[in-house]
Structure formats: C-alpha cells, structure tokens
Amino acid sequence: MTLVQAFAPNFAATDFDVPPFADEQAAWLSPSAPLAVSIFADRSYLRMEMAEDASAAGLRVCGTGELAQLLNARAEQTLGDLVLVDCPLLEGADIAALVSLDERAARTSSQLIVSTSVGALDDVFGCLDQSGAQILVNPSRSDRVIALGHVLASPTLSAKGGRVRELSDTDRMSLLRLTQQVSEIANRLETLSGSSAATDHVQASAFAFDATGERDCAGVRIARGTRPSLPDPRLVRKIIRQRQLRARFFEGDLFADPAWDMLLDLTAARAEHKRVSVTSLCIASGVPPTTALRWIGQLTEAELLCRAEDVTDRRRAFIALSDKAADAMAHYFAEIEAAVPPL
C-alpha cells in the first residue's frame, strides 16, 4: 500500500478545479483539525509526492493545483496553514503569483515552503521578502520532510499548531544542526538505495577565483558608508582558499562549517564594496543550497546577516553582513592580528 492509498480520505476532491476554500474554511478554523496544506506544482507526479509527504507528517492536504491556479486564486480564498509551491523556472506570471502569495502569507501567518532550481534561486529569493518562506533547491524527499518539521516547530503557528514554548537561539541552532545531520543521513541512505534524488552538492570547480584571488559575488559595487574597520579582503580571500584546499586531501564533510564560510565571504565582499547574491553565498558555504539557505535563515534571525534590496530592480535582492556582524568580524581579525606576530 502506498502512502497515497493509506491517506486516501485526505485526497478526496483535492484538485483546485473544484475549489475547496469556502467549504473547508470552517474545518481549518477548528482547534482539533490538523494543519491544512495547499500544494501548487505543474508536475503532477510531484504534486502527488508532496501530498504523500505532507500526509505522512500528519498534515491535511486540502487541495492541489498548477501554478496558474495559484495566480488565479481569489484574494478572499483561504489557502490554509501551509502552502507548498514548486517553481523550478520563473516566468512573468509565476513571479506575480509568488509575490502575491508572499504578501498574502505575511498577512495571514501562513507558512510557505517553495522549491526551485539553482538557476531560478535568485529570482525566487527576490520574490519572497515578507513571509519568511523556506526555500528548497532541487530538494530530495528528505529535504522536504525536514522543511515540514521546521513548520511544525515554528513559533509563528497558531495555538492549533501545538506550540508550547518559544524556541531560544540555542534551541534554533541545535535544531538546525540536528536537521542537517538527519538530511545528510537520509541523502546517504537514498544514495545507497539507488535513489536518483538530486542533492545539489557544490563541486570544487564552483569556487572560481581570478588571478587576484577575488570571486565574482555579483559584480556590482556599493557605496561605502560608516562601518568598522574590516581586514584586507585579500587576506580573507586567502583564508577562504586555504579552507577550500582541505577538500583536495580530506572528505569535505569533515570540515563543513557553512556559517563561518559565509561570514568570511561576506566580510571580504563588504571590504571590496560588492554585493553578494544568495546563489553566490550558497556556493561560498560549501554545502548543498538547501542546507545553505537554512543557515542563511538562522544567521538572519540572529541578526548577523540582512537582506539588501536592489533599488534598481525590485525583483532582485542580496545578502550582506549586518553592522553587528561586521563589527564582530572586524574585532575578530584585530584580535588575531594582535595575537599572531608577523612571520
């Protein structure tokens, strides 16, 4: 028996061609009802797979449909507690649908999980700036299940979601490390079982440095403002290259430290007055994009990273060090310089 067969009652009349919104809204508001999930994806097999995973997590699938149906959904229609969206490629209509969905989710406190491809990541990231959506890049089923677990642990869910207490910063970092380990174990099991699920690990060739040791972070310079004194970016780039060199002699997983690698990359970029795209920062982290995005979210919540909008193109956004993080990195390098005598 498949998961779809096991949870067959949940899938009755779930196609958005027969909109369930008005009939099911009262059930969603019932405190005893499981969290309601809507699914939008153009690929039918993926809609079924996402529905299986949501049902297995104890959630109630209230409707599935294509991305065009998300665009045409009326503003008064309730989408549920959670919305799963798959958009590997973005066209004009898809961008409009994502922006609208992001605004509606922010107003209603619905949770979003949006899966996409590496090529569309920057565009998707630019569309989602209000709701705190989780972004997955070519996710495996284990990635999606972990994302659902984050939703169930989210303090922003209503009392219906079963949250008892607010997660502390320590709890959040512990949960992130735990889910990263679970994801790695699940991906290895999928590999051993012959699964073809994409994990999107970054290859060494993705770290492209030119003759001066600088990596192109978006190629766009920004004006210097008042800021702490940062280290020479050439020194930071040298440290980054030395850290990457370890992968030539040891398994890369032994030294995975995405938070520090991203802080180093953003420190160098800030000293160079360059902007860093989310795709570029995922590459710099040295871990799969979905894992990197989780770390970006946690570092943003810890007020170490911040989102920088492109004033010339509202569809684009960049990641930058916060002033708090820049000050900490400046003091860190000052301490290192003072503690280590010159050779």
Secondary structure, 3 states (H helix, E strand, C coil): CCHHHHCHHHHCCCECCCCCHHHHHHHHHCCCCCCEEEEECCCHHHHHHHHHHHHHCCCEEEEEECHHHHHHCCCCCCCCCEEEEECCCCCHHHHHHHHHHHHHHHHHCCEEEEEECCCCHHHHHHHCCCCCCEEEECCCHHHHHHHHHHHHCCCCCCHHHCCCCCCCHHHHHHHHHHHHHHHHHHHHHHHHCCCCCCCCCCCHHHCCCCCCCCCCCCCCECCCCCCCCCCCHHHHHHHHHHHHHHHHCCCHHHHCCHHHHHHHHHHHHHHCCECEEHHHHHHHHCCCHHHHHHHHHHHHHCCCEEEEECCCCCCCEEEEECHHHHHHHHHHHHHHHHHCCCC
